[in-house]
Amino acid sequence: MEGAVRDGQRAVMLYVVERTDGTNFRPGWHVDPADWKKSDGESGMNPAPWSLKTTVELLFEAGRIGLHYFEKGEWRIKADRTLVTPADGDIEAVLARTFDRPWEGSWMLGEETAEEKGEEYIRGMMGGRGWVVDPIDGTAPFAHRLAYWGTSIGLMEKGVLTEGAVILPKQGEIFISNGPHVYYADNVDVHGNPNSVDFCLLKPLPLEFSEGGMVALCQAVARRGRFLGPNPVHSTGCAVNALAYLMLGRYMAYCASLKLWDMAGVWPLLLKTGFEGVRMDGTPLTAEVNARDYELEAGSPRRWGVRGGAVFAPKGMAARMVPLFEMPERSR
């Protein structure tokens, strides 16, 4: 099914993706290439404030670096007893070249370099334009050559998460927002041309509450917490994978103890597509990064963490799911 329609001042194409089994994936909007230029600054550096074109190009570069290291299985243990790989550092360095430019009003918070930032830098980021990045989310599965990993980029303006993007290179999927819209592409090859990706407006497929709906758990809950419901559970070790797949109806809910960079690239997308996050004390999460919902104190080992953990699900479901989880003590 195809038909040209008019969306504001630009022509778009309505279509259905055909699958080999005869089913249709989902109607969507084909993105006009002009849309990729409307938010770009004059150059590819320092997007002002959100450049679809530059962001996708960065995601492609991150994906290529990740795939280069993927089969090597190289890793070490950090001081916080989590894994890190050479890909984490190399990808964060690439992102920093574009985003870590405080002299131009652009600050970056990345998982691998967060502890290096002074308090003056943090104040500038929280009061201006901050980029929150996770070079390899899902480092543990990545290090063991499992496909559950990705790179995420989130835009935070004056302490509010406004835009985000995620690439899952092994699955060949990209999720990216622009204003009120969220776009999706599959069958993405990061060795190809990033400007030729066929993006569609994502039509979310939230699952209804049922005992058969798959519930995703973070590693902390899987190892030291408890789920009291009858549902099947799945723990991939990759937050952006679980959160993004809520929008595709592959998971019903996700319970996790998260740091800001684990969710910054996908949380704006969930908010734009009708999902919610509720902390374990029942407090709804918003797009604002504040001291009520996040541990922001300098020197805290839980700095940038969501206080107490949270449940993410379609709107109206998360609060219902909260009592079914017992969080590990370190997350409270």
N, C-alpha and C positions, 0 to 999 in steps of 0.2 A: 504494500500500500504506500503510495507516495502522493504528495500534493503540496504545491507551493502555497505558503501563507505569508502574511505580513506581520512582523513583530516589531512594533515601533517604526523605526525608519529603515529597517533592513529586512531583506528577504531571507527566510529560512525554509527548510524542507522537513516536512513531517514524514516519518518513515517507521517501518517495523523491521527489526533485525531478524532475519530468517535463520533458524537453526536446522541442522542436518536431520534432526528427528521429526521435523515437520511442525514443531511448535515455534511460537514467536517469543522472543525474549521480553521486550517491552517497547511500547511506542516512545519516541524521543524526538528532540529537536536537533537537527543537524546544525552545527555552529558555523556561522558565516566567518571566514577568516578575518573580516574587518573587526569582529568583536575582540580578537586577540590583540588588536593594536590600540583600542580606545583607552585602556588604562595604563599604557606604557609611557614612561618618561622619554626624554630625548635620546637617552642611551640605554644600553642593557644594564648598566651599573646603577645601583641605588634606585630600584623601582619606586615610583612616586604615585601613590604608595603601594599599589598592587599591580604587577605586570603579569598577565597570564602567559604571554610569550616567554618572558625571561624565566618565570617559575617553571614552566614545562621544560625548557632547555636545561635548567639546573637539575630537575628531577631525572632527566635522561642521563646527564653526566654522572649523577650519583648512582643511577642504576648500572651504568657501565663499570664504574669503579667497584661496586658491590659484586657484580658478576665476575669481575676479574679475580677477586679474592675468594669467591664462594667455594670453589673446589679445593682450596689450599688447606682449609681447616686449621688456620693459625689463630691462636688466642692465648690470653693470659688472664690472671685474676687481679682485679683492682683492689685498692684498699678497702672498698665497701663490700668486697667479696662477690662482686658481679664480674661477668666476663667482658673483655674488650678485645677487639681485633684490629689489625692494621687498617681495615676498611673504615672503621669508625673515625679514626683520626684523619685519614686522607679526604673523606667526604666532608667532614666538618671544616677542614681547611679550604676546600673549594667553596663551600657556602659562605665562609667568612670573607672571602675576597669580594663578594658582592654585598653582604649584609653588615659586616662589622666595620662600619665607617662612621664613628661618632662625630668626626669633624664635619660630616655632611648631614648630621641629624639622624643617623641610622645605627642602632645598637643590635647586638645579637646575643642571645642566650642559648648555648648548646650544651648537650649533656656532657661532652668530654672536656669542655673548657669553662664550665660555669663557676667552678671554684677559683678560677684565676681572675675573675672580675671583681674589682674593688667596689666599695659602697657608692662612691661617686658615679661610677659607671652604671650601677644598678639603678640609682635614682634617675639618671638621665634616661635610661631605657623605660622605666615605669612611667615617666612623665612625657615621653615622646613616642617615637616609632621604634618598636622592638620586634625583632624576628626571633621566634622560638623554634629551634630546629632539633631534630633527632636524626643523626646521620644513619645509624642502623638501629631501628627499633625491632627488637627480636634478635638481639645479639647472640643469645644462647642457641636458639635453633640455627641461626646463620653459621655459627662456629662449628656446628656439627652437621653442616650441609643439609639442613632441612629448609623447606621452602617458605616458612612463615617468617618473613622479615620485610621491612620496607624503610623508606625515607620519608620524613614529614617536614613540612615548613608551615609555620603559623605566623600570621601578622597580628601584632598586638599594638593598638594605638591608645596611648594614655591609659594603659592598664586594662584595656578591653580587647579581647580576641575578636577580630573582625573577619578575617579571611584565612583559608587554609588549603593545603594540598598534600596529597599522599600518593606515593608510587609503590606498588608491590611488583617488583621486577620479575620474579619467578612466575607469578600469576599473570603478568602482562596487563595489569590494571592500574588506572590512574583515576583519582577522585580530586576535584578541584572546584573551588567556589569563585564566584564573581558577583558581588552585590548580593541580591536575594537568591540567586540561582546557584545550583550545584551541578557540575558536569561530570560525566563518567565516560571512560573509554576502556575497552578490553582488547585483547590480541595486540597489545602494544609491544613493539620490539625496540628496545632502547638503543640498538645499533642502527636504527633507521633515522628518518628525518623527523625531528620533534614537531615541525610545522605542518606535517601531513597527517597527524593523528585525527581520527574521526571521532570527535567528542559528541555526546548527546546529553541533553538535559536529563538529569537523573530523576526518574520517577520512583520515589522510595516504596519499598515493599515491606512495611512493618508487619511483623507477625503478631497475631492475636495471642492473648494469654492462653496457654494450654499445658497440660502435663507432658506433652510430647515435644514441646518447643525446646530447641537446643540452647543451653545456657553456657556461656563462656566464662572461664575463671582465669584470673591472673595467677602467676606462679605462687605468690605469697598465700593466696586463699587455698590453692590446690595442695600446698605442702603443709601449711600450719593452721588454716582456717577450716570451715565446715559449711557445706551446703545441705540444708534440711529438706529440700523439695524433692519431688519424684522425677524431675526432668533428667534427661541425658545431659552430661556435662562434657566440656571440651576445654583444654588448656593448651594453647599454642606457644605461649611465651612471647607473644607479639601483640601489644595493645592496639596499634593502628589497624592491624588486620581484623581483630575482633570488633573494634568500634566501627570500622568502615563496612563490615559485613552485616551489621545491624540494618543498614540502609538497603541492602540487597535481599533481606529476609533470610539470610543464612544462619543468623543467630537471633534468638528471641530477646535475650538480655545478656549483659556483661557486668560482672562484679570484679572490682579491681582496686588495688592500692597503687596510685599513680603519682608520678612526678609531672610537673607542668609540660615538659617536652614530650612526654608519652602521649599527650592528648591534644596539644595546641594546634597541630595540623589538621585534626579531624573534628574536634569539638565544635568549631563554628559551622561545619557542614551538617552535623547532627542537629544543631539548633535550627538551621535553615530548612531542614527536611522533616521537622515534627517529632524529634526525639527529645528526651530529657535525661538529666543526670541528677540523682538525689544522694546526698551524703548519708552515711549510716545512722546519723541522728535525725534524719528526716528533712534536713535543710536542702532546698533545691539549689543546684549549681546554676550560675548564670555565666555570661561571657566575661564578666569582670573578674580579674585576678586580684583578690583582696585578702586581707589578713583573717577575715572570718572563715573563708573556705580553704585557704592555703597557708602552709607554714612558711612565713616570709622572714623570720628572724635570722639575722646574720649569725653564722656559726652553728646553727642547728643541723644535725645530721639528716633531718627530714626536710631541710629547706627546699621549697618549691613543691612539696608534696601536698596532695589533697588531704585535708584533715579527716582522719578516720576511714578513708576509702569511700567509694561510691558505687552505686548501681546505675547503669545506663540501659535504657529501654524505650520503646515507643511511649509517647506522652500518655500519662495516666497509669502506666504499669510499674514504673520504677519504685514508687513508694510501696506498692503492694508486694514487691519482691524483697524489699529490705529485710523484713523479719526472717526470711529464709536463709540468711547468711550469718555466720559467725566469723568475724574478722580476727586475724592473728593479733596478738597483743601489741606488736611493734607498729601496727597500722593505726591504733587508736589514739 
